[in-house]
Amino acid sequence: MTEPSALTVTLSGPSSHAVAVQYATAAGTAAAGADFIAASGTLTFAPGETAKTLAVQVRGDTRYERNETFFVNLSAT
């Protein structure tokens, strides 16, 4: 079963111009494909906008495991 996990990306302050940032998930202790579905793309903030929501599909486990992690790396476009 996969469930979306909502993550919020925020700018440190508003800009008078559009701001674009690329994102890509990366495995930590969670494995892409098995524990979450890898995602990548571009988030574009309109002038004055400071927050965007990003959804990553997380796969639920049927057995007990410790908490696992994955990363979302951000970079300039």
N, C-alpha and C positions, 0 to 999 in steps of 0.2 A: 504494500500500500504506500503510495506517495502522497505527501501533504505539502502544500506550499509554505515556506517559511519566509515571512516578510522582513526585509532588512531596510533600514533607512540610511540613505547617504545624504550628508549635509555639507554645505559649503560653510566656510568660516564667517562669511558675510555676503550680503547681496552684491551683485555686479550689475553695471549698467549695460552690459553686453551678454549675449548668450554664452554659456560655458558648457563645453562637452567633455566628458570623461569616459574613458573605456574601462570596462570591468571584465574580470575573468575569475572564475572559481578555481581553487587549487586544493588538493587533498592535504589534510593534516593527519590526524589519526583516523578520520573517516575516509573511505575509499570512494572515488568517483565511480559511478555506475552501480556500485553495491549499496552505498549508504546515502548518496545524493546524486542528482543528475547534473553533470557539468553544465555551466552556462557562461556565456560571454556576450558582450554587446556594447552599446554606447548609451549613456544617459545624457540627455541634453536639458540643461537648466535654462529656462527663459529669463530675460532680464528681470532682476528683482526676486527671482525664485531661489530659495535656499535649501529645499529638501526634495528628494525623490525617493520613491519606494521601489525596491528590487525584490522579485520573488525567486527563490531557489527551491526546487522540488526536493524534499527530504524523504527518503525511504525508511519506513518504520521497520523495526526488527521484531521478530517473533520470539526471540530469546533474550534473556537478560544480558546486557553488556554495560560497561562503564560508559559515561558520556564520551562522545567523540567530537572532533572538531574538523572544520574545513575553513578555508580562507577565501576572502573576496579581495583580489588585488585590483587597485585602481591605478590608472596611468593617463597621462595627457594624450589627447588625440593628435 
